[in-house]
Amino acid sequence: AAQSAGVGLLVHMSSVGTYAPGRHGEHVDETWARTGVPSSAYSRHKAAAETLIDDHESLLGADAVPVARMRPGFI
């Protein structure tokens, strides 16, 4: 819908829950796997939403609406 409407930027409210689990105390960055936590429906859904955005960006390349992904921590 954002692409069809010609918006300038799509802000996607995601979550740190989109990331795959790691070891306790392990530091990660934006390149960490975004496959979610298998036992958490919330996490799986956040990861799936980001996969849809990835697919859209891959399909349209430079013509895709830019996306800012916000991944706030747990509150």
C-alpha positions in Angstrom: 0.0 0.0 0.0 2.9 2.4 0.8 4.5 1.7 -2.5 1.2 2.3 -4.4 0.5 5.5 -2.5 4.0 6.8 -3.3 4.9 7.6 0.3 8.5 8.8 0.9 9.3 6.6 3.9 7.7 3.6 5.6 8.4 3.3 9.3 8.0 -0.3 10.5 7.7 -0.8 14.2 9.4 -4.1 14.8 11.1 -5.4 18.0 14.3 -7.0 19.2 12.0 -10.1 19.3 12.7 -10.5 15.6 16.3 -11.6 16.3 17.3 -15.3 16.7 18.3 -16.4 20.1 21.9 -16.1 21.1 24.0 -17.1 24.1 23.5 -15.2 27.4 25.8 -12.1 27.4 26.7 -12.4 23.7 26.8 -9.0 21.9 25.2 -8.9 18.5 24.7 -6.3 15.8 22.3 -5.6 12.9 23.7 -8.5 11.0 22.4 -11.0 13.6 19.9 -13.6 12.2 16.3 -12.3 12.1 14.5 -15.6 12.3 12.8 -15.0 15.7 12.5 -17.3 18.7 10.8 -20.5 17.6 8.9 -20.9 20.8 7.4 -17.4 20.7 4.5 -16.6 18.3 5.2 -12.9 18.8 8.8 -13.3 17.8 8.0 -15.5 14.8 5.4 -12.9 13.6 7.9 -10.0 13.9 10.5 -12.0 12.0 7.9 -12.9 9.3 6.9 -9.2 8.9 10.5 -8.3 8.4 10.9 -11.1 5.8 8.0 -9.6 3.8 9.8 -6.2 3.8 13.0 -7.9 2.8 11.3 -9.6 -0.1 9.6 -6.4 -1.2 12.9 -4.5 -1.2 14.6 -7.4 -3.1 11.9 -7.4 -5.7 11.9 -3.6 -6.4 15.5 -2.8 -5.5 16.2 1.0 -5.7 12.6 1.7 -6.6 11.2 0.3 -3.3 9.9 2.8 -0.7 12.7 3.2 1.8 12.0 1.5 5.1 13.1 2.5 8.6 12.9 -0.5 10.9 12.5 0.4 14.6 13.5 -2.4 16.9 13.0 -1.1 20.5 14.1 -3.2 23.4 11.7 -4.8 25.9 9.9 -2.3 28.1 
